[in-house]
Structures are given as C-alpha cells and as structure tokens.
Amino acid sequence: MEEAGYNITNKEFKQISKWAENVYNIAVIVDYFVSNQPEIEECYNLAPVIKNLRYNADLLNAFFIDNEKS
C-alpha cells in the first residue's frame, strides 16, 4: 500500500478509526432503510448512491481495523 507520509499519534489514529467506524455504521443503517423502502421514489433513487457509500465506508473501516496501532 502506498504511504501518504502523514505522521499521526496513536491517539489521533484511534480517533480517526472511530470516525471511520461511525461513518460505516451510519451507511449500513441508511442502506438498510433505503433498500427496504423501494415504494418511496426518493429512496429508490438514492439506493445506488448509498450502496456505493457503504462499500467505500467499509473499505475505509477495514483499513483502520487492519492497521490498528497498539
């Protein structure tokens, strides 16, 4: 993986990791909601966007899980 060259403390890493986890959890809930409301046109139209957001949030969250600093 390519390194970005940022130096962050363990505390900062944990905070960013927590934010990534929160974004992922929100994306999961919104994805579930719009997927189960296809009769509402706005939800139907948003479903592909939310699925993409959830996928990217999952990748981000997985990055932090895989690279946890002790």
mmCIF file as Biopython writes it, N, C-alpha, C and O atoms, coordinates in Angstrom:
data_model
#
loop_
_atom_site.group_PDB
_atom_site.id
_atom_site.type_symbol
_atom_site.label_atom_id
_atom_site.label_alt_id
_atom_site.label_comp_id
_atom_site.label_asym_id
_atom_site.label_entity_id
_atom_site.label_seq_id
_atom_site.pdbx_PDB_ins_code
_atom_site.Cartn_x
_atom_site.Cartn_y
_atom_site.Cartn_z
_atom_site.occupancy
_atom_site.B_iso_or_equiv
_atom_site.auth_seq_id
_atom_site.auth_asym_id
_atom_site.pdbx_PDB_model_num
ATOM 1   N N  . MET A ? 1  ? 0.832   -1.180 0.000  1.0 0.0 1  A 1 
ATOM 2   C CA . MET A ? 1  ? 0.000   0.000  0.000  1.0 0.0 1  A 1 
ATOM 3   C C  . MET A ? 1  ? 0.874   1.240  0.000  1.0 0.0 1  A 1 
ATOM 4   O O  . MET A ? 1  ? 1.923   1.273  0.642  1.0 0.0 1  A 1 
ATOM 5   N N  . GLU A ? 2  ? 0.443   2.239  -0.711 1.0 0.0 2  A 1 
ATOM 6   C CA . GLU A ? 2  ? 1.164   3.496  -0.800 1.0 0.0 2  A 1 
ATOM 7   C C  . GLU A ? 2  ? 1.008   4.287  0.493  1.0 0.0 2  A 1 
ATOM 8   O O  . GLU A ? 2  ? -0.090  4.393  1.041  1.0 0.0 2  A 1 
ATOM 9   N N  . GLU A ? 3  ? 2.118   4.840  0.973  1.0 0.0 3  A 1 
ATOM 10  C CA . GLU A ? 3  ? 2.061   5.638  2.185  1.0 0.0 3  A 1 
ATOM 11  C C  . GLU A ? 3  ? 1.875   7.099  1.823  1.0 0.0 3  A 1 
ATOM 12  O O  . GLU A ? 3  ? 2.462   7.593  0.860  1.0 0.0 3  A 1 
ATOM 13  N N  . ALA A ? 4  ? 1.060   7.780  2.598  1.0 0.0 4  A 1 
ATOM 14  C CA . ALA A ? 4  ? 0.761   9.187  2.327  1.0 0.0 4  A 1 
ATOM 15  C C  . ALA A ? 4  ? 1.785   10.114 2.970  1.0 0.0 4  A 1 
ATOM 16  O O  . ALA A ? 4  ? 1.879   11.282 2.595  1.0 0.0 4  A 1 
ATOM 17  N N  . GLY A ? 5  ? 2.537   9.619  3.915  1.0 0.0 5  A 1 
ATOM 18  C CA . GLY A ? 5  ? 3.558   10.440 4.543  1.0 0.0 5  A 1 
ATOM 19  C C  . GLY A ? 5  ? 3.067   11.269 5.716  1.0 0.0 5  A 1 
ATOM 20  O O  . GLY A ? 5  ? 3.727   12.231 6.107  1.0 0.0 5  A 1 
ATOM 21  N N  . TYR A ? 6  ? 1.938   10.920 6.277  1.0 0.0 6  A 1 
ATOM 22  C CA . TYR A ? 6  ? 1.424   11.640 7.436  1.0 0.0 6  A 1 
ATOM 23  C C  . TYR A ? 6  ? 1.943   10.989 8.708  1.0 0.0 6  A 1 
ATOM 24  O O  . TYR A ? 6  ? 2.011   9.764  8.812  1.0 0.0 6  A 1 
ATOM 25  N N  . ASN A ? 7  ? 2.304   11.818 9.664  1.0 0.0 7  A 1 
ATOM 26  C CA . ASN A ? 7  ? 2.700   11.321 10.971 1.0 0.0 7  A 1 
ATOM 27  C C  . ASN A ? 7  ? 1.600   11.681 11.953 1.0 0.0 7  A 1 
ATOM 28  O O  . ASN A ? 7  ? 1.372   12.852 12.254 1.0 0.0 7  A 1 
ATOM 29  N N  . ILE A ? 8  ? 0.921   10.653 12.446 1.0 0.0 8  A 1 
ATOM 30  C CA . ILE A ? 8  ? -0.142  10.893 13.412 1.0 0.0 8  A 1 
ATOM 31  C C  . ILE A ? 8  ? 0.160   10.082 14.665 1.0 0.0 8  A 1 
ATOM 32  O O  . ILE A ? 8  ? 0.808   9.037  14.617 1.0 0.0 8  A 1 
ATOM 33  N N  . THR A ? 9  ? -0.319  10.588 15.761 1.0 0.0 9  A 1 
ATOM 34  C CA . THR A ? 9  ? -0.108  9.898  17.025 1.0 0.0 9  A 1 
ATOM 35  C C  . THR A ? 9  ? -1.080  8.730  17.136 1.0 0.0 9  A 1 
ATOM 36  O O  . THR A ? 9  ? -2.041  8.627  16.373 1.0 0.0 9  A 1 
ATOM 37  N N  . ASN A ? 10 ? -0.817  7.868  18.084 1.0 0.0 10 A 1 
ATOM 38  C CA . ASN A ? 10 ? -1.695  6.733  18.334 1.0 0.0 10 A 1 
ATOM 39  C C  . ASN A ? 10 ? -3.092  7.219  18.717 1.0 0.0 10 A 1 
ATOM 40  O O  . ASN A ? 10 ? -4.095  6.632  18.310 1.0 0.0 10 A 1 
ATOM 41  N N  . LYS A ? 11 ? -3.149  8.286  19.495 1.0 0.0 11 A 1 
ATOM 42  C CA . LYS A ? 11 ? -4.439  8.850  19.912 1.0 0.0 11 A 1 
ATOM 43  C C  . LYS A ? 11 ? -5.208  9.371  18.697 1.0 0.0 11 A 1 
ATOM 44  O O  . LYS A ? 11 ? -6.413  9.146  18.590 1.0 0.0 11 A 1 
ATOM 45  N N  . GLU A ? 12 ? -4.529  10.065 17.782 1.0 0.0 12 A 1 
ATOM 46  C CA . GLU A ? 12 ? -5.168  10.572 16.576 1.0 0.0 12 A 1 
ATOM 47  C C  . GLU A ? 12 ? -5.644  9.420  15.687 1.0 0.0 12 A 1 
ATOM 48  O O  . GLU A ? 12 ? -6.731  9.480  15.111 1.0 0.0 12 A 1 
ATOM 49  N N  . PHE A ? 13 ? -4.827  8.381  15.582 1.0 0.0 13 A 1 
ATOM 50  C CA . PHE A ? 13 ? -5.198  7.213  14.779 1.0 0.0 13 A 1 
ATOM 51  C C  . PHE A ? 13 ? -6.478  6.580  15.316 1.0 0.0 13 A 1 
ATOM 52  O O  . PHE A ? 13 ? -7.381  6.238  14.552 1.0 0.0 13 A 1 
ATOM 53  N N  . LYS A ? 14 ? -6.547  6.428  16.633 1.0 0.0 14 A 1 
ATOM 54  C CA . LYS A ? 14 ? -7.733  5.828  17.246 1.0 0.0 14 A 1 
ATOM 55  C C  . LYS A ? 14 ? -8.968  6.701  17.017 1.0 0.0 14 A 1 
ATOM 56  O O  . LYS A ? 14 ? -10.058 6.174  16.793 1.0 0.0 14 A 1 
ATOM 57  N N  . GLN A ? 15 ? -8.815  8.019  17.071 1.0 0.0 15 A 1 
ATOM 58  C CA . GLN A ? 15 ? -9.946  8.920  16.842 1.0 0.0 15 A 1 
ATOM 59  C C  . GLN A ? 15 ? -10.431 8.824  15.406 1.0 0.0 15 A 1 
ATOM 60  O O  . GLN A ? 15 ? -11.636 8.739  15.166 1.0 0.0 15 A 1 
ATOM 61  N N  . ILE A ? 16 ? -9.515  8.837  14.450 1.0 0.0 16 A 1 
ATOM 62  C CA . ILE A ? 16 ? -9.893  8.719  13.039 1.0 0.0 16 A 1 
ATOM 63  C C  . ILE A ? 16 ? -10.529 7.359  12.777 1.0 0.0 16 A 1 
ATOM 64  O O  . ILE A ? 16 ? -11.487 7.256  12.010 1.0 0.0 16 A 1 
ATOM 65  N N  . SER A ? 17 ? -10.001 6.322  13.410 1.0 0.0 17 A 1 
ATOM 66  C CA . SER A ? 17 ? -10.562 4.981  13.281 1.0 0.0 17 A 1 
ATOM 67  C C  . SER A ? 17 ? -11.995 4.943  13.794 1.0 0.0 17 A 1 
ATOM 68  O O  . SER A ? 17 ? -12.861 4.315  13.185 1.0 0.0 17 A 1 
ATOM 69  N N  . LYS A ? 18 ? -12.243 5.608  14.906 1.0 0.0 18 A 1 
ATOM 70  C CA . LYS A ? 18 ? -13.598 5.662  15.476 1.0 0.0 18 A 1 
ATOM 71  C C  . LYS A ? 18 ? -14.544 6.400  14.541 1.0 0.0 18 A 1 
ATOM 72  O O  . LYS A ? 18 ? -15.694 5.996  14.370 1.0 0.0 18 A 1 
ATOM 73  N N  . TRP A ? 19 ? -14.060 7.486  13.933 1.0 0.0 19 A 1 
ATOM 74  C CA . TRP A ? 19 ? -14.894 8.223  12.973 1.0 0.0 19 A 1 
ATOM 75  C C  . TRP A ? 19 ? -15.222 7.354  11.768 1.0 0.0 19 A 1 
ATOM 76  O O  . TRP A ? 19 ? -16.352 7.362  11.280 1.0 0.0 19 A 1 
ATOM 77  N N  . ALA A ? 20 ? -14.230 6.602  11.287 1.0 0.0 20 A 1 
ATOM 78  C CA . ALA A ? 20 ? -14.464 5.707  10.143 1.0 0.0 20 A 1 
ATOM 79  C C  . ALA A ? 20 ? -15.505 4.648  10.504 1.0 0.0 20 A 1 
ATOM 80  O O  . ALA A ? 20 ? -16.367 4.317  9.690  1.0 0.0 20 A 1 
ATOM 81  N N  . GLU A ? 21 ? -15.424 4.122  11.716 1.0 0.0 21 A 1 
ATOM 82  C CA . GLU A ? 21 ? -16.403 3.136  12.170 1.0 0.0 21 A 1 
ATOM 83  C C  . GLU A ? 21 ? -17.803 3.750  12.244 1.0 0.0 21 A 1 
ATOM 84  O O  . GLU A ? 21 ? -18.782 3.111  11.860 1.0 0.0 21 A 1 
ATOM 85  N N  . ASN A ? 22 ? -17.898 4.982  12.734 1.0 0.0 22 A 1 
ATOM 86  C CA . ASN A ? 22 ? -19.190 5.668  12.812 1.0 0.0 22 A 1 
ATOM 87  C C  . ASN A ? 22 ? -19.785 5.897  11.429 1.0 0.0 22 A 1 
ATOM 88  O O  . ASN A ? 22 ? -20.982 5.691  11.230 1.0 0.0 22 A 1 
ATOM 89  N N  . VAL A ? 23 ? -18.964 6.320  10.473 1.0 0.0 23 A 1 
ATOM 90  C CA . VAL A ? 23 ? -19.435 6.537  9.103  1.0 0.0 23 A 1 
ATOM 91  C C  . VAL A ? 23 ? -19.946 5.225  8.524  1.0 0.0 23 A 1 
ATOM 92  O O  . VAL A ? 23 ? -20.997 5.193  7.883  1.0 0.0 23 A 1 
ATOM 93  N N  . TYR A ? 24 ? -19.205 4.145  8.747  1.0 0.0 24 A 1 
ATOM 94  C CA . TYR A ? 24 ? -19.634 2.840  8.241  1.0 0.0 24 A 1 
ATOM 95  C C  . TYR A ? 24 ? -20.970 2.430  8.857  1.0 0.0 24 A 1 
ATOM 96  O O  . TYR A ? 24 ? -21.866 1.979  8.143  1.0 0.0 24 A 1 
ATOM 97  N N  . ASN A ? 25 ? -21.111 2.582  10.158 1.0 0.0 25 A 1 
ATOM 98  C CA . ASN A ? 25 ? -22.352 2.193  10.832 1.0 0.0 25 A 1 
ATOM 99  C C  . ASN A ? 25 ? -23.548 3.011  10.332 1.0 0.0 25 A 1 
ATOM 100 O O  . ASN A ? 25 ? -24.641 2.472  10.156 1.0 0.0 25 A 1 
ATOM 101 N N  . ILE A ? 26 ? -23.342 4.295  10.108 1.0 0.0 26 A 1 
ATOM 102 C CA . ILE A ? 26 ? -24.413 5.136  9.559  1.0 0.0 26 A 1 
ATOM 103 C C  . ILE A ? 26 ? -24.770 4.667  8.154  1.0 0.0 26 A 1 
ATOM 104 O O  . ILE A ? 26 ? -25.948 4.574  7.811  1.0 0.0 26 A 1 
ATOM 105 N N  . ALA A ? 27 ? -23.758 4.372  7.340  1.0 0.0 27 A 1 
ATOM 106 C CA . ALA A ? 27 ? -24.007 3.914  5.969  1.0 0.0 27 A 1 
ATOM 107 C C  . ALA A ? 27 ? -24.793 2.608  5.950  1.0 0.0 27 A 1 
ATOM 108 O O  . ALA A ? 27 ? -25.661 2.421  5.097  1.0 0.0 27 A 1 
ATOM 109 N N  . VAL A ? 28 ? -24.499 1.705  6.879  1.0 0.0 28 A 1 
ATOM 110 C CA . VAL A ? 28 ? -25.221 0.429  6.958  1.0 0.0 28 A 1 
ATOM 111 C C  . VAL A ? 28 ? -26.700 0.676  7.263  1.0 0.0 28 A 1 
ATOM 112 O O  . VAL A ? 28 ? -27.574 0.075  6.638  1.0 0.0 28 A 1 
ATOM 113 N N  . ILE A ? 29 ? -26.971 1.545  8.209  1.0 0.0 29 A 1 
ATOM 114 C CA . ILE A ? 29 ? -28.356 1.824  8.596  1.0 0.0 29 A 1 
ATOM 115 C C  . ILE A ? 29 ? -29.118 2.508  7.463  1.0 0.0 29 A 1 
ATOM 116 O O  . ILE A ? 29 ? -30.256 2.138  7.175  1.0 0.0 29 A 1 
ATOM 117 N N  . VAL A ? 30 ? -28.511 3.489  6.824  1.0 0.0 30 A 1 
ATOM 118 C CA . VAL A ? 30 ? -29.171 4.191  5.729  1.0 0.0 30 A 1 
ATOM 119 C C  . VAL A ? 30 ? -29.379 3.237  4.550  1.0 0.0 30 A 1 
ATOM 120 O O  . VAL A ? 30 ? -30.428 3.272  3.908  1.0 0.0 30 A 1 
ATOM 121 N N  . ASP A ? 31 ? -28.395 2.387  4.260  1.0 0.0 31 A 1 
ATOM 122 C CA . ASP A ? 31 ? -28.530 1.408  3.184  1.0 0.0 31 A 1 
ATOM 123 C C  . ASP A ? 31 ? -29.706 0.471  3.461  1.0 0.0 31 A 1 
ATOM 124 O O  . ASP A ? 31 ? -30.505 0.187  2.568  1.0 0.0 31 A 1 
ATOM 125 N N  . TYR A ? 32 ? -29.804 0.000  4.685  1.0 0.0 32 A 1 
ATOM 126 C CA . TYR A ? 32 ? -30.916 -0.883 5.051  1.0 0.0 32 A 1 
ATOM 127 C C  . TYR A ? 32 ? -32.253 -0.166 4.866  1.0 0.0 32 A 1 
ATOM 128 O O  . TYR A ? 32 ? -33.206 -0.746 4.346  1.0 0.0 32 A 1 
ATOM 129 N N  . PHE A ? 33 ? -32.320 1.091  5.291  1.0 0.0 33 A 1 
ATOM 130 C CA . PHE A ? 33 ? -33.566 1.845  5.189  1.0 0.0 33 A 1 
ATOM 131 C C  . PHE A ? 33 ? -33.974 2.034  3.733  1.0 0.0 33 A 1 
ATOM 132 O O  . PHE A ? 33 ? -35.108 1.726  3.368  1.0 0.0 33 A 1 
ATOM 133 N N  . VAL A ? 34 ? -33.063 2.537  2.894  1.0 0.0 34 A 1 
ATOM 134 C CA . VAL A ? 34 ? -33.457 2.810  1.509  1.0 0.0 34 A 1 
ATOM 135 C C  . VAL A ? 34 ? -33.706 1.534  0.721  1.0 0.0 34 A 1 
ATOM 136 O O  . VAL A ? 34 ? -34.510 1.527  -0.211 1.0 0.0 34 A 1 
ATOM 137 N N  . SER A ? 35 ? -33.026 0.455  1.087  1.0 0.0 35 A 1 
ATOM 138 C CA . SER A ? 35 ? -33.249 -0.820 0.397  1.0 0.0 35 A 1 
ATOM 139 C C  . SER A ? 35 ? -34.617 -1.412 0.709  1.0 0.0 35 A 1 
ATOM 140 O O  . SER A ? 35 ? -35.173 -2.159 -0.096 1.0 0.0 35 A 1 
ATOM 141 N N  . ASN A ? 36 ? -35.159 -1.078 1.879  1.0 0.0 36 A 1 
ATOM 142 C CA . ASN A ? 36 ? -36.441 -1.622 2.297  1.0 0.0 36 A 1 
ATOM 143 C C  . ASN A ? 36 ? -37.611 -0.660 2.080  1.0 0.0 36 A 1 
ATOM 144 O O  . ASN A ? 36 ? -38.717 -0.899 2.566  1.0 0.0 36 A 1 
ATOM 145 N N  . GLN A ? 37 ? -37.364 0.414  1.357  1.0 0.0 37 A 1 
ATOM 146 C CA . GLN A ? 37 ? -38.413 1.387  1.060  1.0 0.0 37 A 1 
ATOM 147 C C  . GLN A ? 37 ? -38.478 1.664  -0.447 1.0 0.0 37 A 1 
ATOM 148 O O  . GLN A ? 37 ? -38.502 2.828  -0.846 1.0 0.0 37 A 1 
ATOM 149 N N  . PRO A ? 38 ? -38.506 0.626  -1.296 1.0 0.0 38 A 1 
ATOM 150 C CA . PRO A ? 38 ? -38.452 0.874  -2.746 1.0 0.0 38 A 1 
ATOM 151 C C  . PRO A ? 38 ? -39.693 1.588  -3.285 1.0 0.0 38 A 1 
ATOM 152 O O  . PRO A ? 38 ? -39.652 2.171  -4.369 1.0 0.0 38 A 1 
ATOM 153 N N  . GLU A ? 39 ? -40.795 1.543  -2.532 1.0 0.0 39 A 1 
ATOM 154 C CA . GLU A ? 39 ? -42.006 2.221  -2.999 1.0 0.0 39 A 1 
ATOM 155 C C  . GLU A ? 39 ? -41.893 3.746  -2.876 1.0 0.0 39 A 1 
ATOM 156 O O  . GLU A ? 39 ? -42.661 4.476  -3.503 1.0 0.0 39 A 1 
ATOM 157 N N  . ILE A ? 40 ? -40.951 4.223  -2.079 1.0 0.0 40 A 1 
ATOM 158 C CA . ILE A ? 40 ? -40.705 5.665  -1.975 1.0 0.0 40 A 1 
ATOM 159 C C  . ILE A ? 40 ? -39.667 6.016  -3.033 1.0 0.0 40 A 1 
ATOM 160 O O  . ILE A ? 40 ? -38.525 5.561  -2.973 1.0 0.0 40 A 1 
ATOM 161 N N  . GLU A ? 41 ? -40.072 6.821  -3.989 1.0 0.0 41 A 1 
ATOM 162 C CA . GLU A ? 41 ? -39.223 7.097  -5.155 1.0 0.0 41 A 1 
ATOM 163 C C  . GLU A ? 41 ? -37.860 7.671  -4.766 1.0 0.0 41 A 1 
ATOM 164 O O  . GLU A ? 41 ? -36.843 7.301  -5.353 1.0 0.0 41 A 1 
ATOM 165 N N  . GLU A ? 42 ? -37.834 8.560  -3.792 1.0 0.0 42 A 1 
ATOM 166 C CA . GLU A ? 42 ? -36.568 9.171  -3.385 1.0 0.0 42 A 1 
ATOM 167 C C  . GLU A ? 42 ? -35.605 8.118  -2.832 1.0 0.0 42 A 1 
ATOM 168 O O  . GLU A ? 42 ? -34.408 8.160  -3.116 1.0 0.0 42 A 1 
ATOM 169 N N  . CYS A ? 43 ? -36.122 7.183  -2.051 1.0 0.0 43 A 1 
ATOM 170 C CA . CYS A ? 43 ? -35.284 6.104  -1.511 1.0 0.0 43 A 1 
ATOM 171 C C  . CYS A ? 43 ? -34.792 5.201  -2.634 1.0 0.0 43 A 1 
ATOM 172 O O  . CYS A ? 43 ? -33.637 4.777  -2.647 1.0 0.0 43 A 1 
ATOM 173 N N  . TYR A ? 44 ? -35.684 4.914  -3.573 1.0 0.0 44 A 1 
ATOM 174 C CA . TYR A ? 44 ? -35.307 4.077  -4.709 1.0 0.0 44 A 1 
ATOM 175 C C  . TYR A ? 44 ? -34.183 4.734  -5.504 1.0 0.0 44 A 1 
ATOM 176 O O  . TYR A ? 44 ? -33.245 4.061  -5.933 1.0 0.0 44 A 1 
ATOM 177 N N  . ASN A ? 45 ? -34.278 6.042  -5.697 1.0 0.0 45 A 1 
ATOM 178 C CA . ASN A ? 45 ? -33.255 6.770  -6.449 1.0 0.0 45 A 1 
ATOM 179 C C  . ASN A ? 45 ? -31.938 6.876  -5.685 1.0 0.0 45 A 1 
ATOM 180 O O  . ASN A ? 45 ? -30.866 6.898  -6.291 1.0 0.0 45 A 1 
ATOM 181 N N  . LEU A ? 46 ? -32.014 6.940  -4.380 1.0 0.0 46 A 1 
ATOM 182 C CA . LEU A ? 46 ? -30.801 7.063  -3.562 1.0 0.0 46 A 1 
ATOM 183 C C  . LEU A ? 46 ? -30.093 5.728  -3.332 1.0 0.0 46 A 1 
ATOM 184 O O  . LEU A ? 46 ? -28.910 5.719  -2.995 1.0 0.0 46 A 1 
ATOM 185 N N  . ALA A ? 47 ? -30.771 4.626  -3.502 1.0 0.0 47 A 1 
ATOM 186 C CA . ALA A ? 47 ? -30.212 3.315  -3.166 1.0 0.0 47 A 1 
ATOM 187 C C  . ALA A ? 47 ? -28.836 3.054  -3.774 1.0 0.0 47 A 1 
ATOM 188 O O  . ALA A ? 47 ? -27.948 2.614  -3.044 1.0 0.0 47 A 1 
ATOM 189 N N  . PRO A ? 48 ? -28.602 3.299  -5.073 1.0 0.0 48 A 1 
ATOM 190 C CA . PRO A ? 48 ? -27.269 3.028  -5.626 1.0 0.0 48 A 1 
ATOM 191 C C  . PRO A ? 48 ? -26.177 3.920  -5.031 1.0 0.0 48 A 1 
ATOM 192 O O  . PRO A ? 48 ? -25.040 3.481  -4.856 1.0 0.0 48 A 1 
ATOM 193 N N  . VAL A ? 49 ? -26.521 5.157  -4.726 1.0 0.0 49 A 1 
ATOM 194 C CA . VAL A ? 49 ? -25.546 6.077  -4.127 1.0 0.0 49 A 1 
ATOM 195 C C  . VAL A ? 49 ? -25.172 5.598  -2.730 1.0 0.0 49 A 1 
ATOM 196 O O  . VAL A ? 49 ? -23.999 5.594  -2.358 1.0 0.0 49 A 1 
ATOM 197 N N  . ILE A ? 50 ? -26.170 5.200  -1.970 1.0 0.0 50 A 1 
ATOM 198 C CA . ILE A ? 50 ? -25.937 4.721  -0.606 1.0 0.0 50 A 1 
ATOM 199 C C  . ILE A ? 50 ? -25.140 3.428  -0.620 1.0 0.0 50 A 1 
ATOM 200 O O  . ILE A ? 50 ? -24.265 3.237  0.225  1.0 0.0 50 A 1 
ATOM 201 N N  . LYS A ? 51 ? -25.423 2.538  -1.559 1.0 0.0 51 A 1 
ATOM 202 C CA . LYS A ? 51 ? -24.652 1.292  -1.663 1.0 0.0 51 A 1 
ATOM 203 C C  . LYS A ? 51 ? -23.181 1.589  -1.931 1.0 0.0 51 A 1 
ATOM 204 O O  . LYS A ? 51 ? -22.301 0.943  -1.363 1.0 0.0 51 A 1 
ATOM 205 N N  . ASN A ? 52 ? -22.915 2.566  -2.795 1.0 0.0 52 A 1 
ATOM 206 C CA . ASN A ? 52 ? -21.535 2.964  -3.073 1.0 0.0 52 A 1 
ATOM 207 C C  . ASN A ? 52 ? -20.881 3.560  -1.831 1.0 0.0 52 A 1 
ATOM 208 O O  . ASN A ? 52 ? -19.730 3.248  -1.525 1.0 0.0 52 A 1 
ATOM 209 N N  . LEU A ? 53 ? -21.608 4.414  -1.118 1.0 0.0 53 A 1 
ATOM 210 C CA . LEU A ? 53 ? -21.099 4.991  0.124  1.0 0.0 53 A 1 
ATOM 211 C C  . LEU A ? 53 ? -20.777 3.894  1.131  1.0 0.0 53 A 1 
ATOM 212 O O  . LEU A ? 53 ? -19.723 3.921  1.767  1.0 0.0 53 A 1 
ATOM 213 N N  . ARG A ? 54 ? -21.675 2.938  1.275  1.0 0.0 54 A 1 
ATOM 214 C CA . ARG A ? 54 ? -21.459 1.844  2.224  1.0 0.0 54 A 1 
ATOM 215 C C  . ARG A ? 54 ? -20.220 1.038  1.838  1.0 0.0 54 A 1 
ATOM 216 O O  . ARG A ? 54 ? -19.423 0.673  2.703  1.0 0.0 54 A 1 
ATOM 217 N N  . TYR A ? 55 ? -20.057 0.759  0.552  1.0 0.0 55 A 1 
ATOM 218 C CA . TYR A ? 55 ? -18.900 -0.004 0.086  1.0 0.0 55 A 1 
ATOM 219 C C  . TYR A ? 55 ? -17.598 0.730  0.424  1.0 0.0 55 A 1 
ATOM 220 O O  . TYR A ? 55 ? -16.658 0.129  0.945  1.0 0.0 55 A 1 
ATOM 221 N N  . ASN A ? 56 ? -17.552 2.025  0.127  1.0 0.0 56 A 1 
ATOM 222 C CA . ASN A ? 56 ? -16.348 2.808  0.403  1.0 0.0 56 A 1 
ATOM 223 C C  . ASN A ? 56 ? -16.104 2.978  1.905  1.0 0.0 56 A 1 
ATOM 224 O O  . ASN A ? 56 ? -14.958 2.954  2.355  1.0 0.0 56 A 1 
ATOM 225 N N  . ALA A ? 57 ? -17.160 3.148  2.663  1.0 0.0 57 A 1 
ATOM 226 C CA . ALA A ? 57 ? -17.020 3.243  4.121  1.0 0.0 57 A 1 
ATOM 227 C C  . ALA A ? 57 ? -16.506 1.928  4.689  1.0 0.0 57 A 1 
ATOM 228 O O  . ALA A ? 57 ? -15.723 1.921  5.639  1.0 0.0 57 A 1 
ATOM 229 N N  . ASP A ? 58 ? -16.945 0.820  4.110  1.0 0.0 58 A 1 
ATOM 230 C CA . ASP A ? 58 ? -16.467 -0.497 4.542  1.0 0.0 58 A 1 
ATOM 231 C C  . ASP A ? 58 ? -14.969 -0.625 4.284  1.0 0.0 58 A 1 
ATOM 232 O O  . ASP A ? 58 ? -14.231 -1.109 5.142  1.0 0.0 58 A 1 
ATOM 233 N N  . LEU A ? 59 ? -14.519 -0.198 3.116  1.0 0.0 59 A 1 
ATOM 234 C CA . LEU A ? 59 ? -13.088 -0.252 2.800  1.0 0.0 59 A 1 
ATOM 235 C C  . LEU A ? 59 ? -12.275 0.608  3.764  1.0 0.0 59 A 1 
ATOM 236 O O  . LEU A ? 59 ? -11.215 0.193  4.232  1.0 0.0 59 A 1 
ATOM 237 N N  . LEU A ? 60 ? -12.772 1.797  4.055  1.0 0.0 60 A 1 
ATOM 238 C CA . LEU A ? 60 ? -12.085 2.694  4.976  1.0 0.0 60 A 1 
ATOM 239 C C  . LEU A ? 60 ? -12.015 2.091  6.374  1.0 0.0 60 A 1 
ATOM 240 O O  . LEU A ? 60 ? -10.961 2.101  7.009  1.0 0.0 60 A 1 
ATOM 241 N N  . ASN A ? 61 ? -13.133 1.571  6.845  1.0 0.0 61 A 1 
ATOM 242 C CA . ASN A ? 61 ? -13.166 0.963  8.170  1.0 0.0 61 A 1 
ATOM 243 C C  . ASN A ? 61 ? -12.234 -0.248 8.225  1.0 0.0 61 A 1 
ATOM 244 O O  . ASN A ? 61 ? -11.529 -0.442 9.216  1.0 0.0 61 A 1 
ATOM 245 N N  . ALA A ? 62 ? -12.226 -1.057 7.171  1.0 0.0 62 A 1 
ATOM 246 C CA . ALA A ? 62 ? -11.351 -2.230 7.125  1.0 0.0 62 A 1 
ATOM 247 C C  . ALA A ? 62 ? -9.884  -1.815 7.157  1.0 0.0 62 A 1 
ATOM 248 O O  . ALA A ? 62 ? -9.063  -2.489 7.780  1.0 0.0 62 A 1 
ATOM 249 N N  . PHE A ? 63 ? -9.546  -0.712 6.492  1.0 0.0 63 A 1 
ATOM 250 C CA . PHE A ? 63 ? -8.171  -0.214 6.523  1.0 0.0 63 A 1 
ATOM 251 C C  . PHE A ? 63 ? -7.740  0.056  7.954  1.0 0.0 63 A 1 
ATOM 252 O O  . PHE A ? 63 ? -6.651  -0.348 8.363  1.0 0.0 63 A 1 
ATOM 253 N N  . PHE A ? 64 ? -8.580  0.731  8.713  1.0 0.0 64 A 1 
ATOM 254 C CA . PHE A ? 64 ? -8.221  1.057  10.090 1.0 0.0 64 A 1 
ATOM 255 C C  . PHE A ? 64 ? -8.170  -0.180 10.974 1.0 0.0 64 A 1 
ATOM 256 O O  . PHE A ? 64 ? -7.322  -0.276 11.861 1.0 0.0 64 A 1 
ATOM 257 N N  . ILE A ? 65 ? -9.061  -1.111 10.741 1.0 0.0 65 A 1 
ATOM 258 C CA . ILE A ? 65 ? -9.030  -2.360 11.506 1.0 0.0 65 A 1 
ATOM 259 C C  . ILE A ? 65 ? -7.741  -3.119 11.226 1.0 0.0 65 A 1 
ATOM 260 O O  . ILE A ? 65 ? -7.107  -3.637 12.145 1.0 0.0 65 A 1 
ATOM 261 N N  . ASP A ? 66 ? -7.351  -3.184 9.942  1.0 0.0 66 A 1 
ATOM 262 C CA . ASP A ? 66 ? -6.155  -3.924 9.541  1.0 0.0 66 A 1 
ATOM 263 C C  . ASP A ? 66 ? -4.868  -3.246 9.991  1.0 0.0 66 A 1 
ATOM 264 O O  . ASP A ? 66 ? -3.838  -3.908 10.115 1.0 0.0 66 A 1 
ATOM 265 N N  . ASN A ? 67 ? -4.905  -1.955 10.234 1.0 0.0 67 A 1 
ATOM 266 C CA . ASN A ? 67 ? -3.694  -1.205 10.554 1.0 0.0 67 A 1 
ATOM 267 C C  . ASN A ? 67 ? -3.711  -0.608 11.960 1.0 0.0 67 A 1 
ATOM 268 O O  . ASN A ? 67 ? -3.073  0.414  12.215 1.0 0.0 67 A 1 
ATOM 269 N N  . GLU A ? 68 ? -4.442  -1.248 12.864 1.0 0.0 68 A 1 
ATOM 270 C CA . GLU A ? 68 ? -4.502  -0.735 14.234 1.0 0.0 68 A 1 
ATOM 271 C C  . GLU A ? 68 ? -3.125  -0.686 14.855 1.0 0.0 68 A 1 
ATOM 272 O O  . GLU A ? 68 ? -2.322  -1.611 14.735 1.0 0.0 68 A 1 
ATOM 273 N N  . LYS A ? 69 ? -2.883  0.416  15.516 1.0 0.0 69 A 1 
ATOM 274 C CA . LYS A ? 69 ? -1.615  0.586  16.246 1.0 0.0 69 A 1 
ATOM 275 C C  . LYS A ? 69 ? -1.881  0.236  17.711 1.0 0.0 69 A 1 
ATOM 276 O O  . LYS A ? 69 ? -2.931  0.567  18.261 1.0 0.0 69 A 1 
ATOM 277 N N  . SER A ? 70 ? -0.951  -0.411 18.304 1.0 0.0 70 A 1 
ATOM 278 C CA . SER A ? 70 ? -1.109  -0.790 19.728 1.0 0.0 70 A 1 
ATOM 279 C C  . SER A ? 70 ? -0.690  0.343  20.626 1.0 0.0 70 A 1 
ATOM 280 O O  . SER A ? 70 ? -0.751  0.216  21.849 1.0 0.0 70 A 1 
#
